[in-house]
Amino acid sequence: MTVLVQAAALGLAGALISLLLKKNAPELALALSLAVCLFGAGLALELFVQVKDVIDLAREQTGLSPAIVSPVLKCVGLGVVTRLAADLCKDAGQGAVASAVELCGAACAIVTALPLIRSLLQMIGELT
């Protein structure tokens, strides 16, 4: 897993440099943290493409509807983005903003999952 080694090395180096910068230039430390997060997310995105390909293959072979698979993948993406954004807000000392980001992420995930919930309710209605 060279991607993990790259992400770990990048994260550790970024964290150490950020600690050094935090005393004299906290805004630069935050900008460095953001850059490291974006680069790490880019590394992970390459892996998610492979996972999506396998999920698409499984969906095609099982006949599972995209209306069921798509909301799950979107919710995972929303969770990742929410977590990174909230953690950056916490690093900046903005706990209340981080909580608001988390609340918004949860609301977006629920709205994204509504088609899946509707499909589930239809299936239950057809069984009874």
C-alpha positions as CSV (number, residue, x, y, z in Angstrom):
1,M,0.0,0.0,0.0
2,T,2.3,2.7,-1.2
3,V,-0.6,5.2,-1.1
4,L,-0.9,4.7,2.6
5,V,2.8,5.2,3.1
6,Q,2.7,8.3,1.0
7,A,-0.3,9.7,2.9
8,A,1.3,8.8,6.3
9,A,4.6,10.5,5.4
10,L,2.8,13.5,4.0
11,G,0.6,13.8,7.1
12,L,3.5,13.4,9.6
13,A,5.6,16.0,7.7
14,G,2.7,18.4,7.4
15,A,1.8,18.0,11.1
16,L,5.4,18.6,12.2
17,I,5.8,21.7,10.0
18,S,2.4,22.9,11.1
19,L,3.4,22.7,14.7
20,L,6.5,24.7,14.0
21,L,4.4,27.4,12.2
22,K,1.6,27.5,14.6
23,K,3.3,29.8,17.2
24,N,4.4,32.5,14.8
25,A,2.0,32.2,11.8
26,P,-1.1,30.3,12.7
27,E,-2.8,31.2,9.4
28,L,0.1,29.6,7.5
29,A,-0.2,26.5,9.7
30,L,-3.9,26.2,8.8
31,A,-3.2,26.7,5.1
32,L,-0.6,24.0,5.2
33,S,-3.1,21.7,7.0
34,L,-5.6,22.4,4.2
35,A,-3.1,21.7,1.5
36,V,-2.1,18.4,3.1
37,C,-5.7,17.4,3.5
38,L,-6.4,18.2,-0.2
39,F,-3.4,16.2,-1.3
40,G,-4.3,13.3,0.9
41,A,-7.8,13.3,-0.4
42,G,-6.4,13.3,-3.9
43,L,-4.4,10.2,-3.1
44,A,-7.5,8.5,-1.6
45,L,-9.6,9.5,-4.6
46,E,-7.5,7.3,-6.8
47,L,-8.4,4.3,-4.6
48,F,-12.1,5.2,-4.6
49,V,-12.2,5.0,-8.4
50,Q,-11.1,1.4,-8.2
51,V,-13.7,0.6,-5.5
52,K,-16.4,2.3,-7.6
53,D,-15.4,0.1,-10.6
54,V,-15.8,-3.1,-8.6
55,I,-19.1,-1.9,-7.1
56,D,-20.4,-1.1,-10.7
57,L,-19.3,-4.6,-11.8
58,A,-21.2,-6.1,-8.9
59,R,-24.2,-4.0,-9.6
60,E,-24.2,-5.1,-13.2
61,Q,-23.9,-8.8,-12.4
62,T,-26.5,-8.8,-9.6
63,G,-29.0,-6.5,-11.4
64,L,-29.0,-4.1,-8.5
65,S,-30.5,-0.8,-9.3
66,P,-28.3,2.3,-9.5
67,A,-31.0,4.0,-7.3
68,I,-29.8,1.8,-4.5
69,V,-26.1,1.9,-5.0
70,S,-25.6,5.5,-5.8
71,P,-27.0,7.0,-2.6
72,V,-24.7,4.8,-0.5
73,L,-21.6,5.9,-2.4
74,K,-22.7,9.5,-2.2
75,C,-23.2,9.2,1.6
76,V,-19.7,7.8,2.0
77,G,-18.3,10.8,0.0
78,L,-20.4,13.2,2.1
79,G,-19.0,11.7,5.3
80,V,-15.4,12.0,4.1
81,V,-15.8,15.6,3.1
82,T,-17.7,16.5,6.3
83,R,-15.1,14.9,8.5
84,L,-12.2,16.7,6.8
85,A,-13.9,20.1,6.8
86,A,-15.0,19.7,10.5
87,D,-11.5,18.7,11.5
88,L,-10.0,21.7,9.8
89,C,-12.4,23.9,11.5
90,K,-11.5,22.4,14.9
91,D,-7.8,22.9,14.1
92,A,-8.5,26.5,13.5
93,G,-10.1,26.7,16.9
94,Q,-13.6,27.0,15.5
95,G,-15.5,24.3,17.4
96,A,-18.9,25.8,16.8
97,V,-18.3,26.0,13.1
98,A,-17.1,22.4,13.0
99,S,-20.4,21.4,14.7
100,A,-22.4,23.3,12.1
101,V,-20.4,21.6,9.3
102,E,-21.1,18.2,10.9
103,L,-24.8,19.0,11.2
104,C,-25.0,20.1,7.6
105,G,-23.2,16.9,6.5
106,A,-25.6,14.8,8.4
107,A,-28.6,16.6,6.9
108,C,-27.1,16.2,3.4
109,A,-26.5,12.5,3.9
110,I,-30.1,12.0,5.0
111,V,-31.4,13.9,2.0
112,T,-29.1,11.9,-0.3
113,A,-30.4,8.7,1.2
114,L,-34.1,9.6,0.7
115,P,-34.3,7.7,-2.7
116,L,-33.0,4.6,-1.0
117,I,-35.5,5.0,1.8
118,R,-38.3,5.4,-0.7
119,S,-37.2,2.3,-2.6
120,L,-37.1,0.4,0.7
121,L,-40.6,1.6,1.6
122,Q,-41.9,0.6,-1.8
123,M,-40.5,-2.9,-1.5
124,I,-42.1,-3.3,2.0
125,G,-45.4,-2.1,0.6
126,E,-45.3,-4.6,-2.2
127,L,-44.6,-7.5,0.3
128,T,-47.7,-6.7,2.4
